[in-house]
Amino acid sequence: MTNLHRHAPLRVALVGLGTVGGGVIRLLQTNADLIARRAGCPIQIVAISARDRNKDRGVDLSPYEWVDDMTTLPGREDVDVVVELIGGADGPALTLARQCLAAGKPFVTANKAMLAHHGLDLAALAEKAGIALKYEAAVAGGIPVIKGLREGAAANEISRVYGILNGTCNYILTTMEKEGRSFDDVLKEAQELGYAEADPSFDIDGVDAAHKLTILASLAFGTELDFGNVAVTGIRHVIAADIAEAAALGYRIRLVGMAENGPGGLFQRVHPMLVPLDHPLAHVDGSLNAVVAEGNFVGRLFFQGRGAGDGPTASAVVADLIDVARDEYGDALAMPVAALAQQPAADAGARIGRSYLRFKVQDRPGVLAEIAATTRDAGVSIESMIQRGASHDDSVLMAIVTHAGEERCVRSTLERLKGSDSVLQTPMVMHILD
Ligand SMILES: NC(=O)c1ccc[n+]([C@@H]2O[C@H](COP(=O)([O-])OP(=O)(O)OC[C@H]3O[C@@H](n4cnc5c(N)ncnc54)[C@H](OP(=O)(O)O)[C@@H]3O)[C@@H](O)[C@H]2O)c1
């Protein structure tokens, strides 16, 4: 078999031996022959590093050299590529990335937080050195969406890219939907089962999805990464009644990351949305991820698969290593950094769409009329309004679906109701995917 290989082995230094790092080792061990045939050479781990040398990681690490100081790796001549699977936007991951790229060492990472914050600088460093910066695993885990946008759809003008980018949120929302349970209850169970982190805030508050959306938007539109202008709302405030009302109206609630590019600027938002049942995103259940991209020649592309976990994420990391072995790579962000457009942020208030609003209000006469009058004064036209019977604490839930209109009018409704003693809790607003 060796004589079929075009090159000497690709020698890998692997930093970070947690969920994904362990998966990469298992995958490279399990599929070694097939990978070597596809890559044109064996892919061999030569050095590994993490914090705790003595931790049992469930894989045999004895063939590999343990390195305490990862900062020595970029300068080593017996290392062809460094794989970073530590995580964190800054800190050791960023130091290692900068060192590698400055030293002309190809760099593979799954670190969306680092790319969302520092991707432009890192892409510029890779470009200057003429080497690979690869990050397929950073967005939607095992789904080859980076390749899909960077290569497969590269000829298209893409107007919109959106999707379900966080498996933990999707698991929680779909479990609430199927079992009629509360957010807190399902989150607690997800943590016990290991589906959600002990500190779940990055996931459930939408930050993780925002990191991924930032990367997708740049690739899809040829614009600079702009994490600072992603409007982010997570799923903490979605209640079982929202899911039930949405279902009654023919929708499912999903945390959607959505980016659009147009003459009005770049729009980026992560937000729970009502997704119509006839849209494929409504059928993405459990911990799956999905990405939709709309191109002017290809039409609608729909990518779906496992967005996390050791196997799917390792699959994406090793795909990047195979590219490095094949010398197949180009600009990290699909074009030279200087060619990326600096697009101003769009005015979200000017967006036209339908919205769902849920109020917890006093259970007394006149409240419904007050809300209806306020929406009218703000320029919101109501398509339907549901008020559910009295609860034990003299409050009722009122759900409104609006006709299509400017989002600024919905915001104005909420502003006008601030301070009203009829409204007992901050209202929930979710936009409806069209
Ligand atoms: N998990 C997923 O499904 C998934 C999916 C897509 C992308 N990602 C991304 O992949 C990366 C790794 O995620 P993970 O889930 O594998 O994380 P993890 O299980 O927490 O593993 C992190 C690894 O990094 C090591 N590490 C942490 N801080 C370090 C430091 N200061 N110096 C040296 N090593 C350090 C840890 O060492 P010790 O083990 O010795 O403590 C551990 O081996 C992250 O960027 C994450 O966003 C993860």
PDBQT file of the ligand as one rigid body, heavy atoms in Angstrom, charges set to zero:
ROOT
HETATM    1  N1  LIG A 501     -17.708  19.138  21.783  1.00  0.00    +0.000 N 
HETATM    2  C1  LIG A 501     -18.251  19.323  20.602  1.00  0.00    +0.000 C 
HETATM    3  O1  LIG A 501     -19.172  18.623  20.217  1.00  0.00    +0.000 OA
HETATM    4  C2  LIG A 501     -17.728  20.398  19.681  1.00  0.00    +0.000 A 
HETATM    5  C3  LIG A 501     -18.336  20.598  18.418  1.00  0.00    +0.000 A 
HETATM    6  C4  LIG A 501     -17.824  21.550  17.545  1.00  0.00    +0.000 A 
HETATM    7  C5  LIG A 501     -16.750  22.317  17.953  1.00  0.00    +0.000 A 
HETATM    8  N2  LIG A 501     -16.213  22.138  19.197  1.00  0.00    +0.000 N 
HETATM    9  C6  LIG A 501     -15.078  22.964  19.573  1.00  0.00    +0.000 C 
HETATM   10  O2  LIG A 501     -13.951  22.126  19.758  1.00  0.00    +0.000 OA
HETATM   11  C7  LIG A 501     -13.101  22.664  20.746  1.00  0.00    +0.000 C 
HETATM   12  C8  LIG A 501     -12.853  21.608  21.822  1.00  0.00    +0.000 C 
HETATM   13  O3  LIG A 501     -14.091  21.247  22.392  1.00  0.00    +0.000 OA
HETATM   14  P1  LIG A 501     -14.246  19.977  23.362  1.00  0.00    +0.000 P 
HETATM   15  O4  LIG A 501     -15.722  19.779  23.517  1.00  0.00    +0.000 OA
HETATM   16  O5  LIG A 501     -13.425  18.855  22.887  1.00  0.00    +0.000 OA
HETATM   17  O6  LIG A 501     -13.656  20.569  24.709  1.00  0.00    +0.000 OA
HETATM   18  P2  LIG A 501     -13.238  19.769  26.031  1.00  0.00    +0.000 P 
HETATM   19  O7  LIG A 501     -13.832  18.409  26.043  1.00  0.00    +0.000 OA
HETATM   20  O8  LIG A 501     -13.484  20.682  27.166  1.00  0.00    +0.000 OA
HETATM   21  O9  LIG A 501     -11.656  19.586  25.849  1.00  0.00    +0.000 OA
HETATM   22  C9  LIG A 501     -10.780  20.671  25.910  1.00  0.00    +0.000 C 
HETATM   23  C10 LIG A 501      -9.358  20.136  25.931  1.00  0.00    +0.000 C 
HETATM   24  O10 LIG A 501      -8.486  21.254  25.970  1.00  0.00    +0.000 OA
HETATM   25  C11 LIG A 501      -7.544  21.092  27.007  1.00  0.00    +0.000 C 
HETATM   26  N3  LIG A 501      -7.209  22.401  27.565  1.00  0.00    +0.000 N 
HETATM   27  C12 LIG A 501      -8.045  23.302  28.087  1.00  0.00    +0.000 A 
HETATM   28  N4  LIG A 501      -7.363  24.381  28.515  1.00  0.00    +0.000 NA
HETATM   29  C13 LIG A 501      -6.068  24.140  28.244  1.00  0.00    +0.000 A 
HETATM   30  C14 LIG A 501      -4.879  24.842  28.463  1.00  0.00    +0.000 A 
HETATM   31  N5  LIG A 501      -4.879  26.042  29.042  1.00  0.00    +0.000 N 
HETATM   32  N6  LIG A 501      -3.733  24.283  28.052  1.00  0.00    +0.000 NA
HETATM   33  C15 LIG A 501      -3.715  23.059  27.478  1.00  0.00    +0.000 A 
HETATM   34  N7  LIG A 501      -4.826  22.339  27.244  1.00  0.00    +0.000 NA
HETATM   35  C16 LIG A 501      -5.970  22.871  27.623  1.00  0.00    +0.000 A 
HETATM   36  C17 LIG A 501      -8.204  20.214  28.038  1.00  0.00    +0.000 C 
HETATM   37  O11 LIG A 501      -7.196  19.552  28.769  1.00  0.00    +0.000 OA
HETATM   38  P3  LIG A 501      -7.494  18.513  29.975  1.00  0.00    +0.000 P 
HETATM   39  O12 LIG A 501      -8.306  17.408  29.327  1.00  0.00    +0.000 OA
HETATM   40  O13 LIG A 501      -6.161  18.032  30.379  1.00  0.00    +0.000 OA
HETATM   41  O14 LIG A 501      -8.247  19.259  31.010  1.00  0.00    +0.000 OA
HETATM   42  C18 LIG A 501      -9.043  19.283  27.157  1.00  0.00    +0.000 C 
HETATM   43  O15 LIG A 501      -8.276  18.171  26.777  1.00  0.00    +0.000 OA
HETATM   44  C19 LIG A 501     -13.783  23.935  21.227  1.00  0.00    +0.000 C 
HETATM   45  O16 LIG A 501     -13.301  25.037  20.503  1.00  0.00    +0.000 OA
HETATM   46  C20 LIG A 501     -15.238  23.699  20.876  1.00  0.00    +0.000 C 
HETATM   47  O17 LIG A 501     -15.955  24.897  20.685  1.00  0.00    +0.000 OA
HETATM   48  C21 LIG A 501     -16.676  21.201  20.058  1.00  0.00    +0.000 A 
ENDROOT
TORSDOF 0
